[in-house]
Amino acid sequence: MNPRDTRVVVTGAAGGIGRALAARAAAEGARVVVSDIDADRLRTTAADLGAHAVVADLATADGVTALVEESTAHLGGIDMWIGNAGIQGGLGLDTPDATWHLAHEINVMAHVRAARLLVPRWLERGGDHRGRFVVTASAAGLLTMLGSAPYSVTKHGAVAFAEWLAATYGHHGIDVHVLAPQGVETDIYHAAGPAQGLLRADGLLQPEDVADALFDAVEEGRMLVLPHPRVADYYRARAGNPDAWVRGMQRLQRRLDDATAELSASDTGTPAPSTSGADVPKTAVRGGATPATPAPDTPVREIANGATAPTGPRPHPEEQR
Protein backbone atom coordinates (compact mmCIF):
# COMPACT_ATOMS: atom_id res chain seq x y z
CA MET A 1 0.00 0.00 0.00
CA ASN A 2 1.30 3.40 -0.98
CA PRO A 3 -0.38 5.74 1.53
CA ARG A 4 0.03 8.77 -0.68
CA ASP A 5 -2.15 7.15 -3.29
CA THR A 6 -4.71 5.83 -0.83
CA ARG A 7 -8.21 7.17 -0.22
CA VAL A 8 -9.28 6.13 3.26
CA VAL A 9 -12.58 6.20 5.16
CA VAL A 10 -12.56 5.74 8.95
CA THR A 11 -15.81 5.28 10.86
CA GLY A 12 -16.24 5.93 14.56
CA ALA A 13 -13.49 8.51 14.14
CA ALA A 14 -14.49 11.42 16.37
CA GLY A 15 -12.06 10.30 19.07
CA GLY A 16 -10.16 7.40 20.59
CA ILE A 17 -8.87 4.65 18.34
CA GLY A 18 -10.82 5.89 15.33
CA ARG A 19 -9.21 9.30 15.51
CA ALA A 20 -5.78 7.69 15.93
CA LEU A 21 -6.34 5.51 12.87
CA ALA A 22 -7.38 8.52 10.81
CA ALA A 23 -4.43 10.55 12.09
CA ARG A 24 -1.99 7.78 11.14
CA ALA A 25 -3.48 7.49 7.67
CA ALA A 26 -3.31 11.26 7.17
CA ALA A 27 0.26 11.38 8.44
CA GLU A 28 1.20 8.76 5.86
CA GLY A 29 -0.14 11.02 3.13
CA ALA A 30 -3.54 9.43 2.55
CA ARG A 31 -6.63 11.44 1.76
CA VAL A 32 -9.04 10.75 4.60
CA VAL A 33 -12.77 10.91 5.27
CA VAL A 34 -13.76 10.61 8.93
CA SER A 35 -17.26 9.66 10.04
CA ASP A 36 -19.15 9.46 13.29
CA ILE A 37 -22.56 10.22 14.76
CA ASP A 38 -21.04 12.75 17.18
CA ALA A 39 -21.06 15.75 14.85
CA ASP A 40 -19.28 18.30 17.03
CA ARG A 41 -16.33 16.10 17.97
CA LEU A 42 -16.12 14.77 14.43
CA ARG A 43 -15.79 18.22 12.92
CA THR A 44 -13.05 19.08 15.41
CA THR A 45 -11.19 15.91 14.50
CA ALA A 46 -11.56 16.60 10.78
CA ALA A 47 -10.24 20.14 11.19
CA ASP A 48 -7.27 18.93 13.23
CA LEU A 49 -6.35 16.22 10.72
CA GLY A 50 -7.16 17.99 7.48
CA ALA A 51 -9.80 15.33 6.78
CA HIS A 52 -13.30 15.55 5.37
CA ALA A 53 -16.11 14.95 7.89
CA VAL A 54 -19.29 13.01 7.12
CA VAL A 55 -21.81 12.67 9.92
CA ALA A 56 -23.53 9.30 9.50
CA ASP A 57 -25.67 6.86 11.46
CA LEU A 58 -24.28 3.42 10.69
CA ALA A 59 -27.11 1.64 12.45
CA THR A 60 -29.11 1.92 9.23
CA ALA A 61 -28.59 0.82 5.66
CA ASP A 62 -29.32 4.35 4.48
CA GLY A 63 -26.62 5.72 6.78
CA VAL A 64 -23.98 3.35 5.44
CA THR A 65 -24.99 4.04 1.85
CA ALA A 66 -24.89 7.79 2.39
CA LEU A 67 -21.40 7.56 3.87
CA VAL A 68 -20.07 5.42 1.03
CA GLU A 69 -21.56 7.65 -1.63
CA GLU A 70 -20.48 10.96 -0.11
CA SER A 71 -16.98 9.61 0.54
CA THR A 72 -16.74 8.35 -3.03
CA ALA A 73 -17.86 11.69 -4.39
CA HIS A 74 -15.37 13.58 -2.24
CA LEU A 75 -12.38 11.29 -2.77
CA GLY A 76 -13.13 10.04 -6.25
CA GLY A 77 -13.21 6.48 -4.91
CA ILE A 78 -12.41 4.49 -1.77
CA ASP A 79 -9.29 2.34 -1.47
CA MET A 80 -9.34 1.50 2.24
CA TRP A 81 -12.36 1.23 4.50
CA ILE A 82 -11.72 1.12 8.25
CA GLY A 83 -14.95 0.07 9.93
CA ASN A 84 -14.22 1.21 13.46
CA ALA A 85 -17.69 2.24 14.66
CA GLY A 86 -19.25 -0.05 17.24
CA ILE A 87 -21.41 -0.05 20.32
CA GLN A 88 -21.72 -1.90 23.58
CA GLY A 89 -25.02 -2.14 25.36
CA GLY A 90 -26.84 -4.71 27.39
CA LEU A 91 -25.61 -7.18 29.96
CA GLY A 92 -27.05 -10.67 30.10
CA LEU A 93 -30.22 -12.63 29.42
CA ASP A 94 -32.39 -9.73 30.55
CA THR A 95 -31.10 -7.48 27.77
CA PRO A 96 -34.11 -6.34 25.72
CA ASP A 97 -34.46 -7.29 22.07
CA ALA A 98 -34.08 -3.68 20.97
CA THR A 99 -30.61 -3.52 22.51
CA TRP A 100 -29.59 -6.79 20.87
CA HIS A 101 -30.88 -5.46 17.56
CA LEU A 102 -28.93 -2.21 17.81
CA ALA A 103 -25.70 -4.02 18.69
CA HIS A 104 -26.18 -6.32 15.72
CA GLU A 105 -26.92 -3.46 13.33
CA ILE A 106 -23.78 -1.49 14.23
CA ASN A 107 -21.31 -4.21 15.19
CA VAL A 108 -22.14 -6.63 12.36
CA MET A 109 -24.47 -5.27 9.70
CA ALA A 110 -22.59 -1.99 9.22
CA HIS A 111 -19.63 -4.07 8.01
CA VAL A 112 -21.84 -6.25 5.81
CA ARG A 113 -23.53 -3.25 4.23
CA ALA A 114 -20.26 -1.45 3.58
CA ALA A 115 -18.72 -4.54 1.97
CA ARG A 116 -21.83 -5.07 -0.12
CA LEU A 117 -21.32 -1.64 -1.65
CA LEU A 118 -17.53 -1.57 -1.86
CA VAL A 119 -16.42 -5.04 -2.89
CA PRO A 120 -18.21 -5.13 -6.28
CA ARG A 121 -16.63 -1.77 -7.15
CA TRP A 122 -13.21 -3.01 -6.11
CA LEU A 123 -13.56 -6.16 -8.17
CA GLU A 124 -14.10 -4.05 -11.27
CA ARG A 125 -10.71 -2.39 -10.86
CA GLY A 126 -8.40 -5.26 -11.68
CA GLY A 127 -4.91 -5.63 -10.27
CA ASP A 128 -3.44 -7.53 -7.33
CA HIS A 129 -4.62 -5.11 -4.63
CA ARG A 130 -8.02 -3.77 -5.48
CA GLY A 131 -9.31 -2.69 -2.06
CA ARG A 132 -8.66 -3.00 1.67
CA PHE A 133 -11.38 -3.66 4.26
CA VAL A 134 -10.64 -3.31 7.98
CA VAL A 135 -12.99 -4.51 10.72
CA THR A 136 -12.33 -3.19 14.21
CA ALA A 137 -13.56 -6.06 16.34
CA SER A 138 -12.20 -6.70 19.84
CA ALA A 139 -10.45 -9.36 21.85
CA ALA A 140 -14.02 -10.11 22.95
CA GLY A 141 -14.70 -11.24 19.38
CA LEU A 142 -12.01 -13.92 19.69
CA LEU A 143 -12.65 -14.86 23.33
CA THR A 144 -15.61 -13.46 25.27
CA MET A 145 -16.58 -10.54 27.49
CA LEU A 146 -17.95 -11.57 30.86
CA GLY A 147 -21.06 -9.59 31.71
CA SER A 148 -21.74 -8.38 28.17
CA ALA A 149 -23.61 -10.87 26.03
CA PRO A 150 -24.60 -8.60 23.10
CA TYR A 151 -21.08 -7.22 22.74
CA SER A 152 -19.47 -10.66 22.86
CA VAL A 153 -21.90 -12.21 20.39
CA THR A 154 -21.82 -9.38 17.86
CA LYS A 155 -18.05 -8.98 17.99
CA HIS A 156 -17.73 -12.70 17.28
CA GLY A 157 -20.04 -12.05 14.34
CA ALA A 158 -17.81 -9.23 13.12
CA VAL A 159 -14.75 -11.47 13.26
CA ALA A 160 -16.59 -14.27 11.47
CA PHE A 161 -17.73 -11.93 8.70
CA ALA A 162 -14.22 -10.56 8.19
CA GLU A 163 -12.82 -14.09 8.01
CA TRP A 164 -15.46 -15.08 5.46
CA LEU A 165 -14.76 -11.95 3.43
CA ALA A 166 -11.03 -12.69 3.39
CA ALA A 167 -11.55 -16.33 2.44
CA THR A 168 -14.00 -15.48 -0.32
CA TYR A 169 -12.35 -12.47 -1.94
CA GLY A 170 -8.69 -12.60 -0.97
CA HIS A 171 -7.67 -14.28 -4.21
CA HIS A 172 -9.44 -11.48 -6.07
CA GLY A 173 -7.15 -8.85 -4.54
CA ILE A 174 -9.37 -7.77 -1.62
CA ASP A 175 -7.26 -7.44 1.53
CA VAL A 176 -9.03 -7.85 4.88
CA HIS A 177 -7.79 -7.10 8.39
CA VAL A 178 -9.38 -7.79 11.77
CA LEU A 179 -8.27 -5.41 14.52
CA ALA A 180 -8.79 -6.99 17.95
CA PRO A 181 -7.41 -4.87 20.81
CA GLN A 182 -8.05 -5.31 24.50
CA GLY A 183 -7.59 -2.42 27.00
CA VAL A 184 -6.96 0.98 25.41
CA GLU A 185 -6.76 4.35 27.17
CA THR A 186 -9.72 6.30 25.88
CA ASP A 187 -12.57 8.25 27.43
CA ILE A 188 -14.43 5.07 28.27
CA TYR A 189 -11.45 3.66 30.13
CA HIS A 190 -11.34 6.73 32.37
CA ALA A 191 -15.10 6.45 32.93
CA ALA A 192 -14.90 2.75 33.80
CA GLY A 193 -14.08 3.34 37.47
CA PRO A 194 -13.24 0.12 39.32
CA ALA A 195 -13.55 -1.90 36.12
CA GLN A 196 -10.29 -0.34 34.95
CA GLY A 197 -8.46 -3.25 36.57
CA LEU A 198 -9.89 -5.67 34.02
CA LEU A 199 -9.23 -3.33 31.13
CA ARG A 200 -5.55 -2.99 31.97
CA ALA A 201 -4.91 -6.62 32.95
CA ASP A 202 -2.62 -7.21 29.96
CA GLY A 203 -1.38 -3.67 29.57
CA LEU A 204 -3.14 -0.44 28.77
CA LEU A 205 -2.33 0.82 25.29
CA GLN A 206 -2.70 4.25 23.77
CA PRO A 207 -4.95 4.64 20.70
CA GLU A 208 -1.83 5.44 18.68
CA ASP A 209 -0.39 2.03 19.61
CA VAL A 210 -3.45 0.37 18.09
CA ALA A 211 -3.11 2.44 14.92
CA ASP A 212 0.55 1.48 14.65
CA ALA A 213 -0.38 -2.19 15.03
CA LEU A 214 -2.86 -1.98 12.17
CA PHE A 215 -0.51 -0.22 9.76
CA ASP A 216 2.27 -2.66 10.62
CA ALA A 217 -0.09 -5.53 9.80
CA VAL A 218 -1.03 -3.87 6.51
CA GLU A 219 2.63 -3.67 5.50
CA GLU A 220 3.24 -7.28 6.57
CA GLY A 221 0.08 -8.67 5.01
CA ARG A 222 -1.39 -10.04 8.24
CA MET A 223 -5.16 -10.43 8.57
CA LEU A 224 -5.44 -10.75 12.36
CA VAL A 225 -4.12 -7.70 14.20
CA LEU A 226 -3.50 -8.19 17.94
CA PRO A 227 -2.14 -5.04 19.61
CA HIS A 228 -2.04 -7.04 22.87
CA PRO A 229 0.15 -10.05 22.01
CA ARG A 230 -1.08 -12.12 24.96
CA VAL A 231 -4.50 -12.33 23.33
CA ALA A 232 -2.91 -14.75 20.85
CA ASP A 233 -2.04 -17.07 23.76
CA TYR A 234 -5.61 -16.93 25.06
CA TYR A 235 -6.95 -17.60 21.57
CA ARG A 236 -4.73 -20.66 21.15
CA ALA A 237 -5.67 -21.94 24.61
CA ARG A 238 -9.36 -21.55 23.85
CA ALA A 239 -9.04 -23.38 20.53
CA GLY A 240 -6.79 -26.10 21.94
CA ASN A 241 -9.01 -27.05 24.86
CA PRO A 242 -12.39 -25.30 24.83
CA ASP A 243 -13.65 -27.18 27.88
CA ALA A 244 -10.69 -26.13 29.99
CA TRP A 245 -11.05 -22.58 28.73
CA VAL A 246 -14.71 -22.40 29.73
CA ARG A 247 -13.97 -23.91 33.14
CA GLY A 248 -11.36 -21.25 33.69
CA MET A 249 -13.79 -18.51 32.69
CA GLN A 250 -16.38 -19.99 35.03
CA ARG A 251 -13.90 -19.73 37.89
CA LEU A 252 -13.22 -16.11 36.99
CA GLN A 253 -16.96 -15.42 36.81
CA ARG A 254 -17.46 -16.86 40.28
CA ARG A 255 -14.61 -14.77 41.66
CA LEU A 256 -16.05 -11.67 40.08
CA ASP A 257 -19.45 -12.48 41.53
CA ASP A 258 -17.95 -12.93 44.99
CA ALA A 259 -15.95 -9.70 44.75
CA THR A 260 -19.09 -7.81 43.76
CA ALA A 261 -21.09 -9.32 46.61
CA GLU A 262 -18.36 -8.48 49.12
CA LEU A 263 -18.30 -4.87 48.02
CA SER A 264 -22.07 -4.65 48.21
CA ALA A 265 -22.00 -6.11 51.71
CA SER A 266 -19.33 -3.65 52.86
CA ASP A 267 -21.45 -0.76 51.56
CA THR A 268 -24.60 -1.93 53.35
CA GLY A 269 -23.03 -3.45 56.43
CA THR A 270 -24.74 -6.80 55.81
CA PRO A 271 -23.11 -10.20 55.32
CA ALA A 272 -22.29 -11.09 51.74
CA PRO A 273 -24.61 -13.76 50.29
CA SER A 274 -23.49 -16.48 47.94
CA THR A 275 -23.33 -14.95 44.50
CA SER A 276 -22.84 -17.86 42.13
CA GLY A 277 -24.63 -17.01 38.93
CA ALA A 278 -24.98 -13.30 39.69
CA ASP A 279 -24.12 -10.62 37.19
CA VAL A 280 -20.50 -9.58 36.92
CA PRO A 281 -19.08 -6.08 37.02
CA LYS A 282 -20.41 -4.30 33.99
CA THR A 283 -19.35 -1.33 31.96
CA ALA A 284 -21.54 0.35 29.39
CA VAL A 285 -18.94 1.02 26.77
CA ARG A 286 -19.24 3.87 24.34
CA GLY A 287 -16.27 4.63 22.26
CA GLY A 288 -12.70 3.72 22.20
CA ALA A 289 -12.01 1.34 25.04
CA THR A 290 -12.31 -2.26 24.08
CA PRO A 291 -13.73 -4.36 26.92
CA ALA A 292 -11.21 -6.65 28.53
CA THR A 293 -11.38 -10.41 28.17
CA PRO A 294 -8.94 -11.48 30.89
CA ALA A 295 -7.31 -14.84 31.29
CA PRO A 296 -9.02 -17.24 33.68
CA ASP A 297 -6.24 -16.72 36.24
CA THR A 298 -6.61 -12.93 36.38
CA PRO A 299 -6.40 -12.03 40.08
CA VAL A 300 -9.54 -10.49 41.56
CA ARG A 301 -7.30 -7.91 43.22
CA GLU A 302 -6.70 -6.45 39.77
CA ILE A 303 -10.34 -5.44 39.68
CA ALA A 304 -10.17 -2.38 41.89
CA ASN A 305 -12.41 -3.22 44.84
CA GLY A 306 -14.54 -5.44 42.63
CA ALA A 307 -17.09 -2.67 42.20
CA THR A 308 -19.41 -2.38 39.27
CA ALA A 309 -19.18 0.39 36.74
CA PRO A 310 -22.30 2.17 35.44
CA THR A 311 -24.61 -0.23 33.64
CA GLY A 312 -27.14 -0.10 30.87
CA PRO A 313 -26.99 0.70 27.17
CA ARG A 314 -26.34 4.21 26.01
CA PRO A 315 -28.50 5.81 23.35
CA HIS A 316 -26.72 4.56 20.28
CA PRO A 317 -23.55 6.67 19.96
CA GLU A 318 -20.97 4.81 17.95
CA GLU A 319 -17.65 3.86 19.42
CA GLN A 320 -14.70 6.10 18.92
CA ARG A 321 -12.34 3.21 19.48
Steps between C-alpha positions, in 0.01 A plus 500: 500500500630840402332734751541803279282338239244368746150634561393396848170507690502454879175454691457565870775758458400791723743388770690210652629225275305624199661841518843339542444282194396801294795703628744223405351471153517877450857512627594238242366726227160341442191701421259431784127516567401470866150405611311480825159576647652753742498800267678755718795280594521367146533845349774586749686183409463569128632854541797379704592229249419677176236234430150522359219440752182306423248466780328163458286256696639156423217322676300528178552390143427853382770637730764263366399569141510875554849477648633286216351723234608831652850365565524374143388834364749689715799271447425375152492144634580301814812285530495416871198473726564489875177395668573614853153603620344271758284500808469315826170476678318243703623253757356151514183304432283790613629725222199614295465405135538861390847516654602173336371633169695825525823319588452270203426786261814697590747228596417258217267636234688828452796292379279282280331800342827680435654191339189447291551843347879507479611153397321491161658836413842376604465185294446711190839666541731213418849463641647310794382742770160634415371608842565469873228434759574535872265380774566632849377213713636436850675234701143425610432387143769232531436406864204640694403792722363397837189698585432621146313251286401727207852638464661156512257345253508783247877540513532128429269565206723782378806276514316220321386734223851637449640147482236401245570813297873426496448136405255585224665801338866487597602332176323780314729763653278608792711533815323459835624575851341431838611738775448342843638712786436456869546789750563840341520837676204695371215695655314182584798359686511807724124472556520130587582559867584178685469298180826656383683209662357258245566734211868534584564137598729441201624854461324823420581626152463843348275539193812580298644159593194334348534707183866404473407133538252521214735676259778256586264213418406666171866520399561139607184361344353363823123461533472468879632805684562451874636815667510300826719199414377293795158479337659258252587268791143514630366433151722194458406372846131539424532317168725228641278405792162675497374312805796605711464855374134518600574349841761766555257774400241352734748526786568862410126569482450356847785709638356810342160419645650455846700823476186689401300349785773584751506861390123522519507354850767746615288789370185383679657348808329165438663160451582411142268233355612228265516653156549209263321585180465871576586768250862604473642850510367678197606797297281668243760567238470785257797576292857409494569262784470140404358290784752271661483124464744393772663164540329260739778552756463879514521590870186654648724758666560646155136601491517806721276416795287278279245777457268529207523777247188678370269260320247513223515580130565851384284660234678375193817711468758314299832405647795724450736211556 
